[in-house]
Amino acid sequence: MDDRTTPRPRGLAQIILALSPADGLVAVPVGEQYRWADTALRLTPGFERRPDGTYALHEVDTAKPNLLALAENARRHRVHLFGGARPYLGDYATALADGLPGAWTVKVEVYAHPVWQGDLVPLLWDSGELIGAVEHSRIPYAANLTNGAGIELLLVERPGSAHEYLLGCFASTPFDDNYADPLAPSSVVLPSEAAHAAGLVTGTFLPSYERAVHERLLAAIEAAHGRLEELHAEWTAIQQSGRYSDGTLLDPATLGHTEQQYLEESSVEWRRLRPHAAELLSHVRPVSGAEDSASLDRLHQLLHPDAAEPSWPAAPSSPAALPPGTAETLRRWRTDAPALLRQARAARPIGPASTVWPAIPAVGKAPPSALGRAPRSR
């Protein structure tokens, strides 16, 4: 058996053994042919399969016959055993969660086949060592820590280290484009002492995470709001001048079509920013100042309508899909959005003193609008 460093792939099937004060000896079947490892464990007396795909042998003091049987079954099924003094990751994760503020739930996930860990890559929101480890090293299992308030963390054994762990985060909803995001917080290296690790997470990582979420929400809303302002300015100029931005004279018969284009393009940006704005709004209340407070109250009503009000469609694909009052909804947002942006900038969370925060990236150039061009003749 090898030592407790994270095992590198050797053979098509492996069983990783870890010690647990609560569960005894924990066995994890992994590898491209993990089913061979699973079969070896099922054939070995004393090992009980658990819902997460691991096995537990509870009576460690009298486990010698069981271990001899496991070694024989592993040999017969061409399974490589990894053992040593490795502590079970689930126990460390639980002890870590107990030291964090709030109530956390811990769940161990086994990525038995090597390709399975690739599913984590688009979900992780990390600019540190964790994302590289998931991409380029073998991560046979991990622990998910969730607090029921939107924070979901990933804990793994640090590849190549016998006494360290990596902790990073998944992106907060509703973001889905997380890879190489410039505002992503950096994962943290944790020591073997869970109490010390909890202090590092509480004092360093979680403040970094909260600040990064705030900055990302703010950047997303600023980008979408800026696009809405551009579309509105373009539509207003067309109405006032009677010409498209390319100089073509506006045919009064096409005015309704052009307005529909404006509403449809604006609705795309509105659907993009609405969930972000609703989340950011919860970060900045209450505020001082009667004017901004009234604006935020109106935005709360706009972003969280009563159940009786019609909901905004998920993806309008035709003029009929736009609900009545679209123009008024956009007007209400444009009127009160500056207050939200102003208060959100003032309410930035305070991160660790040693952290250098990246500037909000410049907004990429939006695709050209169809508003400024005369409709093609058929």
C-alpha positions in Angstrom: 0.0 0.0 0.0 1.1 3.6 -0.7 1.2 6.5 1.6 -1.6 9.0 2.2 -0.7 11.5 -0.6 -3.5 11.8 -3.2 -3.0 8.7 -5.5 -2.0 9.1 -9.0 -3.6 6.8 -11.6 -1.9 3.4 -11.5 -3.9 0.7 -13.1 -7.4 0.8 -14.3 -9.0 0.3 -10.9 -8.0 1.5 -7.4 -9.4 1.4 -3.9 -8.5 4.3 -1.7 -8.6 3.5 2.0 -9.0 6.2 4.7 -9.5 6.2 8.4 -12.5 7.7 10.1 -13.1 8.0 13.9 -16.9 7.8 13.2 -17.0 5.2 10.4 -14.0 3.1 10.8 -12.2 2.2 7.6 -13.6 4.0 4.5 -13.0 2.5 1.1 -13.5 4.5 -2.2 -13.5 2.5 -5.5 -12.2 4.6 -8.4 -10.5 4.4 -11.8 -11.5 3.8 -15.4 -12.6 0.3 -14.4 -13.9 1.3 -11.0 -16.5 -1.4 -11.3 -13.7 -4.0 -10.7 -12.9 -2.1 -7.5 -16.6 -2.0 -6.5 -16.8 -5.8 -7.1 -13.8 -6.5 -4.9 -15.3 -4.5 -2.1 -18.8 -6.1 -2.5 -17.1 -9.6 -2.2 -15.2 -8.7 0.9 -17.0 -9.4 4.2 -17.6 -6.5 6.6 -17.6 -3.7 4.0 -21.0 -2.0 3.7 -21.7 0.2 0.6 -23.0 3.7 1.4 -25.3 6.0 -0.7 -22.4 8.2 -1.8 -20.6 5.2 -3.4 -18.1 4.6 -0.6 -17.8 1.6 1.6 -17.2 1.4 5.4 -15.7 -1.3 7.6 -16.8 -0.3 11.1 -15.0 -2.8 13.2 -11.4 -1.7 12.7 -9.9 -3.4 15.7 -10.8 -6.8 14.4 -10.4 -6.0 10.7 -7.3 -8.0 9.9 -9.2 -10.9 8.3 -11.3 -8.5 6.3 -8.2 -6.7 5.0 -6.6 -9.9 4.0 -9.7 -10.9 2.1 -9.8 -7.4 0.5 -6.2 -7.8 -0.6 -7.0 -11.2 -2.2 -10.1 -9.9 -3.9 -8.2 -6.8 -5.2 -5.5 -9.1 -6.6 -8.0 -11.3 -8.4 -9.8 -8.3 -9.9 -6.6 -6.4 -10.8 -7.3 -3.6 -8.3 -4.5 -1.4 -6.8 -4.9 -0.5 -3.1 -3.9 2.8 -1.6 -3.9 3.2 2.2 -1.7 4.4 4.9 -2.6 7.0 7.6 -5.0 8.9 5.3 -7.8 10.6 7.3 -11.2 10.5 5.7 -12.0 13.7 3.8 -15.6 13.6 5.0 -14.6 13.9 8.6 -12.3 16.8 7.9 -15.0 18.5 5.9 -17.5 18.1 8.7 -15.1 19.5 11.3 -14.3 22.4 9.0 -18.0 23.1 8.5 -18.6 23.0 12.3 -16.1 25.9 12.7 -17.7 28.1 10.0 -20.4 30.7 10.8 -24.0 29.6 10.2 -25.3 26.1 9.5 -23.5 24.1 6.8 -24.3 20.8 5.1 -21.5 18.5 4.0 -21.8 16.0 1.2 -19.1 13.7 -0.2 -19.0 13.2 -3.9 -17.0 10.4 -5.6 -15.7 11.0 -9.1 -15.0 7.3 -9.7 -14.2 7.6 -13.4 -11.5 10.2 -14.2 -13.7 12.0 -16.7 -16.4 12.7 -14.1 -14.4 15.4 -12.4 -14.5 17.4 -15.6 -18.1 18.2 -14.9 -16.8 20.5 -12.1 -14.8 22.8 -14.4 -17.6 25.0 -15.8 -19.2 25.2 -12.4 -16.2 26.3 -10.4 -15.6 30.0 -9.9 -11.9 30.1 -9.0 -8.8 32.0 -10.0 -6.4 29.9 -7.8 -5.0 26.5 -7.4 -8.2 24.5 -7.2 -9.4 25.0 -10.8 -5.9 23.9 -12.0 -6.0 20.8 -9.8 -9.4 19.8 -11.1 -8.3 20.3 -14.7 -4.9 18.6 -14.6 -4.7 16.3 -11.5 -6.7 13.3 -10.4 -9.4 14.3 -7.9 -11.1 11.0 -7.0 -13.5 12.5 -4.5 -14.4 15.9 -2.9 -16.7 17.4 -0.3 -19.4 19.9 -1.0 -20.2 22.4 1.7 -23.4 24.4 1.4 -24.9 26.9 3.9 -28.4 27.2 2.5 -27.9 30.9 1.8 -26.4 30.5 -1.7 -22.8 29.7 -0.9 -21.5 26.3 -2.1 -17.9 25.4 -1.6 -15.7 22.5 -2.9 -13.1 20.9 -0.7 -10.4 18.5 -2.0 -7.2 16.9 -0.9 -4.4 19.0 -2.3 -2.7 16.9 -5.0 0.8 15.9 -4.1 0.4 16.9 -0.4 -0.1 14.6 2.5 -1.3 17.2 5.0 -3.1 20.0 3.0 -6.5 20.7 1.4 -7.8 23.1 -1.3 -11.1 25.0 -0.8 -12.8 27.0 -3.5 -16.3 27.9 -4.5 -18.9 27.4 -7.1 -20.4 30.4 -8.8 -23.4 32.0 -7.2 -26.7 31.8 -9.1 -27.7 32.9 -11.7 -24.2 33.1 -13.3 -23.2 30.4 -15.7 -20.1 31.7 -17.5 -17.6 31.2 -14.8 -14.4 29.8 -16.3 -11.5 32.3 -16.2 -13.8 35.0 -14.9 -11.5 37.9 -13.8 -13.5 38.6 -10.7 -13.4 35.0 -9.4 -12.0 34.7 -5.9 -8.9 32.6 -5.3 -9.1 29.2 -3.6 -7.3 28.8 -0.4 -4.8 26.1 0.8 -5.9 24.7 4.2 -3.8 22.9 6.8 -4.7 19.6 8.4 -6.0 21.1 11.6 -9.7 21.8 10.9 -10.0 24.4 13.6 -7.2 26.5 12.1 -8.5 26.0 8.7 -12.0 27.2 9.7 -10.4 30.4 11.0 -8.7 30.9 7.6 -11.9 30.4 5.7 -13.9 32.7 8.0 -11.3 35.4 8.1 -10.0 35.3 4.5 -11.8 33.2 2.0 -15.5 34.0 2.8 -14.9 37.8 2.9 -13.1 37.5 -0.5 -16.0 35.5 -1.8 -18.6 38.0 -0.7 -16.7 40.9 -2.2 -16.3 39.0 -5.5 -20.0 38.2 -5.7 -20.9 41.8 -5.1 -18.4 43.1 -7.7 -19.6 40.5 -10.2 -23.3 41.5 -9.7 -22.4 45.1 -10.0 -20.4 44.6 -13.2 -23.2 42.6 -14.8 -25.8 45.2 -14.0 -23.7 48.1 -15.1 -23.1 46.4 -18.5 -26.7 45.5 -19.1 -28.0 48.9 -17.9 -25.5 50.7 -20.1 -26.8 48.7 -23.1 -30.4 49.7 -22.2 -29.4 53.3 -22.1 -27.7 53.1 -25.5 -30.8 51.5 -27.0 -33.1 54.1 -25.5 -30.9 56.9 -26.8 -30.9 55.4 -30.2 -34.6 55.0 -30.3 -35.2 58.5 -29.0 -32.9 60.0 -31.7 -34.8 58.1 -34.4 -38.1 59.5 -33.1 -36.9 63.0 -32.9 -35.0 63.2 -36.2 -37.2 61.1 -38.3 -34.1 59.3 -39.6 -32.2 56.2 -38.8 -28.7 56.5 -37.5 -27.3 55.7 -41.0 -29.2 58.8 -42.3 -31.9 57.0 -44.1 -35.3 58.8 -43.9 -37.7 57.0 -41.6 -40.9 55.7 -43.3 -43.7 56.5 -40.9 -45.2 53.1 -41.8 -42.2 51.4 -40.3 -42.3 53.3 -37.0 -44.1 50.6 -35.2 -41.7 47.9 -36.5 -38.8 50.0 -35.3 -40.3 50.4 -31.9 -40.8 46.7 -31.6 -37.2 46.1 -32.4 -36.2 48.5 -29.6 -38.5 46.7 -27.1 -37.3 43.3 -28.2 -33.6 44.2 -28.0 -34.1 45.9 -24.7 -36.1 43.0 -23.3 -33.0 40.8 -23.9 -30.9 43.0 -21.7 -33.7 43.3 -19.1 -34.0 39.5 -18.8 -30.2 39.3 -18.4 -30.0 41.9 -15.6 -33.2 41.2 -13.7 -32.0 38.3 -11.5 -28.7 40.0 -10.9 -30.4 43.2 -9.9 -32.8 41.4 -7.5 -29.8 39.8 -5.8 -27.8 43.0 -5.6 -30.8 44.9 -4.2 -30.8 42.6 -1.2 -27.2 43.6 -0.5 -27.8 47.3 -0.2 -30.9 47.8 1.9 -31.7 49.7 4.0 -30.0 53.0 2.8 -30.0 56.6 4.0 -31.5 59.3 1.9 -35.1 59.6 1.2 -34.7 59.8 -2.6 -32.6 56.7 -3.0 -34.7 54.9 -0.5 -37.8 55.6 -2.5 -36.1 54.4 -5.7 -35.0 51.2 -4.1 -38.5 50.6 -2.8 -39.9 51.0 -6.3 -37.2 48.7 -7.7 -38.1 46.0 -5.2 -41.7 46.1 -6.4 -40.5 46.0 -10.0 -38.0 43.1 -9.5 -40.3 41.1 -7.1 -43.8 41.6 -8.4 -46.8 40.1 -6.6 -47.8 36.6 -7.7 -50.9 38.0 -9.2 -48.9 40.1 -11.7 -48.0 38.5 -15.1 -44.4 37.2 -15.1 -41.9 38.3 -17.7 -41.6 35.5 -20.4 -38.4 33.5 -20.3 -37.5 34.0 -23.9 -39.8 36.2 -26.1 -39.4 34.9 -29.7 -42.1 37.1 -31.4 -43.7 40.5 -31.0 -46.7 38.7 -29.4 -44.5 37.3 -26.7 -43.7 40.7 -25.2 -46.2 41.4 -22.3 -48.2 44.5 -22.0 -46.4 47.2 -20.2 -43.0 46.3 -21.5 -42.1 50.0 -22.3 -43.3 51.1 -18.9 -41.2 48.4 -17.2 -38.1 49.6 -19.0 -38.9 53.2 -18.1 -39.3 52.3 -14.5 -36.0 50.5 -14.4 -34.1 53.3 -16.2 -35.5 55.8 -13.8 -34.5 54.1 -10.6 -31.5 52.0 -11.6 -29.0 54.8 -10.9 -29.9 54.7 -7.2 -29.2 51.0 -7.1 -25.9 51.3 -8.8 -24.9 54.3 -6.6 -25.8 52.5 -3.4 -24.2 49.2 -4.5 -20.9 51.0 -5.1 -21.1 52.5 -1.7 -22.0 49.1 -0.1 -19.0 47.1 -1.3 -18.1 44.5 1.4 -14.8 44.9 3.1 -12.4 42.1 2.2 -9.2 41.0 3.8 -6.6 43.7 4.2 -4.1 41.7 2.2 -6.3 41.2 -0.8 -5.8 43.4 -3.9 -9.1 43.6 -5.6 -9.2 43.6 -9.4 -10.9 46.5 -11.2 -14.3 45.8 -12.8 -13.4 44.7 -16.4 -14.4 47.0 -19.2 -17.7 46.0 -20.8 -17.2 44.3 -24.1 -18.7 46.0 -27.2 -22.3 44.9 -27.7 -23.4 43.6 -31.0 -24.7 46.3 -33.3 -28.3 47.2 -32.9 -30.8 46.8 -35.8 -32.5 50.0 -34.7 -30.2 52.3 -36.7 -30.8 50.7 -40.1 -33.7 51.0 -42.4 -35.6 47.8 -42.9 -34.7 45.9 -46.0 -37.2 46.0 -48.8 -38.7 42.7 -49.8 
